[in-house]
Amino acid sequence: MATPQWRALVDHIQSVREGVYETNVPGTGYDNRTQFGRQFGEDGEPWCVMFDWDMYADVGLGHIVPKVNNVSVFTDWARTRGQWSGYPSVGAWTNLSRGGHTELVVGFDDTHVYTKGGNTVPEDATDAGQGYGVYSHRIKRRSSKVVGYFAPAFEDGCPPTADPEDHRGGTPVGSWRWPGPVLPSGDVTVTATDVVFGARNTSVRIVQAALAAEVGLDYASAPGTFGPRTKAAVAAFQRKLGLIDGDADGAFGRFSLTELGRRRGFTVVGLNSFDAPAPEAAEAEATGRSAIPASSVTFGFVVDGSTTAAAKEACRIIGVPTTRWVPGILVAAKRESSYRFNAVNSWDSNATGPKQSDGHPRNCSRGVMQVIPTTFAAYHQPGTSKAIYDGVANICAAMHYVMARYGVYRDGSNLAGRVQQFDPSRRPAGY
């Protein structure tokens, strides 16, 4: 049976990491530049409505909602088509603060509506006109902040709704909360490299259900997310198996993961990832790199490009899988440079030394991963450009650096756990 459109939508919305997506420009503030604005085609503008449309477009539903960038405009559009409601329903676009903001409904009960949106701030934080990220919120349904809801007409039926006269013909329910991604039916498999701290995917949701049965894990607040509670439950299961001390660390090994699967009916794939030992010392050599003289680094700007494509090419050159590396690189690149190949940090403590051909001090952090020239030279990948702004070369150097300094495995399976800046579930922290 096919997954309903509304369910595929909410699963996708919930898969988007929460955190800062804009760049905070000194003296100016957050700049409204995000991947969501670029996808919509109006980067640099307020993007809360763009986020709503992007989520629908991502799952093939962009044609059932208007591509507009104004809350009042989509409100009028919905009213004239009989798609406006005073009640929440899953996937609805909220009109908040008299057209000042919108977020998507991901759940509701008798008292609250649960939303997730863009161009906003964490719950209980002060906006002050500087909404900068994607975050979830809980809003009282009867709050004066809530104007109403645009309830799109899904093509395959009505989503969970609180509206007793929903235009889509659904039966009202008292509440609906997201239970996590739809789990596969039939033969269930878990990918070993997917069940690591910071990950958010279906494999995590499967092991969470298994851990709930084995050690009583309550994962209702974060289904599908490998966070502190899941890590503690893995450690508890490891102790249940008789492992002690450092062997019960909350990180799956071959034995604990396959045993959980044997007991709870899933098969583990990708077990060869456990064959790659982690470097024990932070100064361990990163295989494949070769230092170049710092004097050979060049500073000419380059044509901007796709960070995703550059990350995949860097993985190909170094000879590592993309599964964990590319998502982690994209998180760090967003935080470091907003994906800009020619980004320069000319205001922090590194900004010293004589000016180079790009007009900035020699020691500034540069490029999509904000690498300083001495690090770029020390961790340079043979065969890549010596231009520090080159996307592939910059990413390769950053990858070698985190492998050497933090002991990241070559398969990247512990990248998010070892390096906070690459972890979407934790705050930005530099690296």
C-alpha positions in Angstrom: 0.0 0.0 0.0 1.4 3.4 -1.0 2.3 5.9 1.6 -0.3 8.7 1.6 1.0 12.0 0.2 0.5 13.9 3.5 2.5 11.2 5.3 5.4 11.4 2.9 5.3 15.2 3.3 5.4 15.2 7.1 8.1 12.6 7.1 10.2 14.8 4.8 9.5 17.9 6.9 10.6 16.2 10.0 13.8 14.9 8.3 15.1 18.5 7.8 17.6 19.2 10.5 16.9 22.0 12.9 19.4 24.7 13.4 20.9 27.9 11.9 20.8 28.2 8.1 21.7 31.8 7.5 25.1 33.5 7.9 25.4 36.2 10.6 27.3 39.0 8.8 29.1 41.3 11.3 27.6 44.7 11.5 24.6 43.6 9.4 23.0 40.5 11.0 21.6 37.4 9.5 21.4 37.6 5.7 18.3 35.5 4.7 20.5 33.5 2.3 19.7 29.8 2.5 19.3 26.7 0.4 15.6 27.1 0.7 15.7 30.6 -0.9 17.9 29.3 -3.7 15.6 26.4 -4.4 12.6 28.8 -4.5 14.4 31.3 -6.7 14.4 34.3 -4.4 17.5 33.9 -2.2 18.2 36.8 0.2 14.5 37.5 0.9 12.4 36.4 4.0 11.9 32.7 3.4 9.3 31.3 5.8 6.7 30.9 2.9 9.5 29.6 0.6 10.2 26.9 3.1 6.6 25.8 3.1 6.5 25.6 -0.7 10.0 23.9 -0.9 8.8 21.1 1.4 5.8 20.3 -0.9 8.0 20.6 -4.0 10.5 18.2 -2.5 8.0 15.4 -2.4 6.4 16.1 -5.7 3.4 18.2 -4.5 4.5 21.7 -5.6 1.6 21.7 -8.1 -1.1 21.6 -5.3 0.1 24.8 -3.6 0.7 28.3 -4.9 4.3 29.3 -5.4 4.1 32.6 -3.6 6.3 34.3 -1.0 3.7 36.1 1.1 1.5 34.8 3.9 -1.5 37.1 3.0 -1.3 36.0 -0.7 -1.5 32.3 0.1 -4.3 33.0 2.6 -6.3 34.8 0.0 -5.6 32.0 -2.5 -6.8 29.4 -0.1 -10.0 31.3 0.8 -11.1 31.8 -2.8 -10.7 28.0 -3.4 -12.5 26.8 -0.3 -9.2 25.5 1.2 -9.2 27.7 4.3 -9.9 26.4 7.8 -10.0 27.5 11.4 -8.8 24.1 12.5 -5.3 22.5 12.2 -4.6 19.5 9.9 -1.4 17.8 9.1 0.5 19.6 6.4 -1.5 22.8 6.7 0.2 26.2 6.2 -0.4 28.4 9.2 -1.1 32.1 9.1 0.6 33.5 12.2 0.8 37.0 13.6 -1.6 38.5 11.1 0.4 37.4 8.1 3.8 38.0 9.7 4.9 34.4 9.6 4.0 30.8 8.6 5.0 27.3 9.6 3.8 23.8 8.6 1.5 21.8 10.8 3.2 18.5 11.8 0.7 17.5 14.6 -2.0 18.7 16.9 -4.0 17.9 20.0 -7.0 19.5 21.8 -4.8 22.2 23.2 -1.9 22.8 20.9 -0.8 22.8 17.3 2.7 21.5 16.6 4.6 23.2 13.8 7.9 23.3 12.0 9.1 26.2 9.8 11.9 28.3 8.4 13.1 31.8 8.9 12.4 31.4 12.6 14.2 30.9 16.0 14.2 28.2 18.6 11.1 28.0 20.9 11.1 30.6 23.6 13.9 32.6 21.9 13.5 36.2 20.9 13.2 36.9 17.2 13.8 40.6 17.0 13.3 40.4 13.3 16.3 38.1 12.9 14.7 34.6 12.3 17.6 32.6 11.0 16.9 28.9 11.0 14.5 25.9 10.9 12.9 25.0 14.2 9.8 23.3 15.7 7.3 25.0 17.9 4.2 24.3 20.0 1.5 26.9 19.8 -1.8 27.1 21.7 -4.6 26.6 19.2 -6.7 29.4 20.7 -3.8 31.8 20.8 -4.5 35.2 19.2 -1.3 34.5 17.2 -3.1 31.9 15.1 -5.1 33.5 12.3 -6.0 30.2 10.5 -4.8 27.4 8.2 -4.4 26.8 4.5 -5.4 23.1 4.1 -4.1 21.9 0.7 -6.1 19.4 -1.3 -4.0 16.3 -1.4 -4.8 14.1 -4.4 -5.2 10.8 -2.5 -7.3 11.8 0.5 -7.6 13.9 3.6 -4.8 14.0 6.2 -5.5 13.9 10.0 -7.7 16.9 10.6 -9.4 18.6 13.5 -11.9 20.3 11.2 -15.5 18.8 11.5 -16.3 20.2 8.1 -13.0 19.7 6.3 -13.4 20.5 2.6 -11.5 17.3 1.8 -14.1 15.1 3.5 -12.0 13.7 6.3 -13.3 12.6 9.7 -12.1 14.9 12.5 -9.8 13.4 15.2 -8.9 14.8 18.6 -5.1 14.6 18.1 -2.3 13.3 15.8 1.4 13.3 16.6 4.1 12.2 14.3 5.2 8.7 15.2 8.4 8.7 13.1 9.1 7.7 9.5 7.0 5.0 7.9 8.8 1.8 8.6 9.4 -0.7 5.8 7.2 -3.9 5.6 8.5 -7.4 4.8 12.2 -8.1 5.2 13.6 -5.3 7.4 17.2 -4.2 7.1 19.3 -1.7 9.0 22.4 -0.1 7.5 25.3 -0.2 10.0 26.7 3.2 9.0 23.2 4.8 9.5 22.9 4.1 13.2 25.4 6.5 14.6 25.1 9.4 17.0 23.5 12.4 15.3 21.9 10.4 12.4 18.2 10.8 11.5 16.8 8.1 9.3 14.6 5.0 9.1 17.4 2.6 10.3 17.6 4.6 13.5 13.8 4.3 13.9 14.0 0.5 13.5 16.7 0.1 16.1 14.7 2.5 18.4 11.7 0.2 18.3 14.0 -2.8 19.0 15.6 -1.0 21.9 12.2 -0.1 23.3 11.4 -3.8 23.5 14.8 -4.7 24.9 15.6 -1.9 27.4 12.5 0.3 27.5 13.7 3.2 25.4 11.1 6.0 25.2 11.8 7.6 21.8 8.4 9.4 21.3 10.0 12.8 21.5 12.6 12.1 18.7 11.6 9.1 16.5 14.2 8.3 14.0 16.9 10.5 15.6 20.0 9.0 17.3 20.3 11.4 20.2 21.4 11.1 23.8 18.4 8.9 24.9 19.1 6.4 22.1 22.8 6.4 22.9 22.0 5.6 26.5 19.7 2.8 25.5 22.4 1.3 23.3 24.7 1.4 26.2 22.1 -0.3 28.4 21.6 -3.0 25.8 25.4 -3.5 25.6 25.5 -4.0 29.4 22.6 -6.4 29.1 24.8 -8.4 26.7 27.5 -8.5 29.4 29.7 -5.8 27.9 31.4 -3.4 30.5 33.3 -0.2 30.7 34.4 1.2 27.3 32.7 -1.7 25.4 29.3 -0.3 26.7 29.8 3.1 25.3 26.5 3.6 23.4 28.0 3.2 20.0 27.0 0.1 18.1 29.7 -2.4 17.3 29.3 -5.5 15.1 28.3 -7.8 18.0 25.7 -5.5 19.7 24.0 -4.4 16.5 23.8 -7.9 14.9 22.5 -9.4 18.2 19.8 -6.7 18.5 18.8 -7.6 14.9 18.8 -11.3 15.7 16.5 -10.8 18.7 14.2 -8.3 17.1 13.9 -9.5 13.5 16.0 -7.2 11.3 19.1 -7.8 9.2 22.2 -5.6 9.3 23.8 -4.6 6.1 27.2 -2.9 5.7 28.9 -4.8 8.4 32.3 -4.2 6.7 32.2 -0.7 8.1 33.2 -2.1 11.5 36.4 -3.4 9.9 37.8 0.1 9.7 39.7 0.9 12.9 39.6 4.4 14.3 42.9 6.2 14.7 43.7 6.1 18.3 45.7 9.4 18.4 44.5 12.8 17.3 47.7 13.3 15.4 47.3 10.0 13.3 48.1 10.4 9.7 45.2 10.8 7.2 45.9 8.2 4.5 46.5 9.7 1.1 47.3 13.3 1.9 50.6 14.9 1.0 51.7 18.3 2.4 52.6 21.1 -0.1 54.7 24.2 0.8 52.5 26.9 2.3 54.0 29.3 -0.2 52.5 27.3 -3.1 48.9 28.0 -1.9 47.2 30.4 -4.3 44.4 32.9 -3.5 42.5 33.6 -6.7 38.8 33.5 -6.5 37.0 30.7 -8.4 33.6 30.2 -10.1 31.1 29.2 -7.4 29.6 25.7 -7.7 27.7 23.0 -6.0 28.9 22.0 -2.6 27.1 18.6 -2.9 28.9 17.9 -6.2 32.3 19.0 -4.8 31.8 16.8 -1.6 31.0 13.8 -3.7 34.0 14.4 -5.9 36.2 14.8 -2.8 35.0 11.4 -1.5 35.7 9.8 -4.9 39.2 11.2 -5.0 40.1 10.2 -1.4 38.3 6.8 -1.9 35.8 6.9 0.8 32.0 6.3 0.8 29.6 9.3 0.6 27.0 7.9 2.9 28.1 9.8 6.1 30.7 12.2 4.7 28.5 14.2 2.3 25.7 14.9 4.8 28.2 15.9 7.4 30.2 18.1 5.0 26.9 19.9 3.9 26.1 20.6 7.6 29.6 22.1 8.2 29.7 23.9 4.9 26.4 25.6 5.7 27.6 26.7 9.1 31.1 27.8 7.9 30.3 29.5 4.6 26.7 29.2 3.6 28.1 26.9 0.8 30.1 29.8 -0.8 33.3 28.7 -2.4 34.8 32.2 -2.2 33.9 32.9 1.5 36.5 34.7 3.6 36.5 35.3 7.3 38.4 38.5 7.7 37.3 39.4 11.2 38.3 36.5 13.6 41.7 35.9 15.3 43.1 34.1 12.2 42.9 37.3 10.1 46.5 38.2 10.3 49.5 38.5 7.9 50.1 40.4 4.7 47.3 40.9 2.2 47.2 38.3 -0.6 45.9 38.6 -4.2 42.3 38.3 -2.9 42.7 41.4 -0.8 42.6 39.7 2.6 45.2 38.8 5.2 47.1 35.6 4.5 46.0 33.6 7.5 42.2 34.2 7.1 40.0 31.1 7.0 38.9 30.7 3.4 36.6 28.6 1.1 33.6 26.5 1.5 35.0 24.7 4.6 36.8 27.8 5.9 40.3 26.3 6.0 43.3 28.4 6.9 46.2 28.3 4.4 48.6 26.4 6.6 46.0 23.7 7.2 45.2 23.6 3.5 48.9 23.1 2.7 49.5 20.5 5.4 46.4 18.4 4.5 46.4 18.9 0.7 45.1 16.1 -1.5 47.5 15.2 -4.3 46.0 15.9 -7.7 43.7 18.6 -6.5 44.1 22.4 -7.1 46.5 24.4 -5.0 43.9 27.2 -5.0 42.4 27.4 -1.5 39.0 28.5 -2.9 38.7 25.5 -5.1 35.7 23.6 -3.7 37.0 20.1 -4.1 40.5 20.8 -2.9 39.1 22.8 0.1 36.8 19.9 1.1 39.6 17.3 0.7 41.9 19.2 3.0 39.1 19.6 5.6 38.4 15.8 5.4 42.0 14.9 5.9 42.2 17.3 8.8 39.3 15.9 10.7 40.4 12.4 10.1 43.9 13.3 11.6 42.8 15.6 14.4 39.6 13.9 15.6 40.2 10.3 14.7 37.3 10.2 12.2 37.0 6.8 10.5 37.6 6.7 6.7 34.0 5.6 6.2 32.8 8.7 8.1 30.5 6.7 10.4 31.7 8.5 13.5 32.0 11.9 11.9 29.0 13.5 13.6 29.9 12.0 16.9 33.5 13.1 16.8 33.2 16.6 15.3 30.3 18.7 16.5 30.4 21.1 13.6 29.4 18.3 11.3 26.6 17.1 13.5 23.1 18.5 12.6 21.7 17.6 16.0 24.1 19.8 18.0 24.9 23.5 17.9 27.6 24.9 15.7 30.9 24.8 17.4 33.7 25.4 14.9 36.3 22.7 14.2 
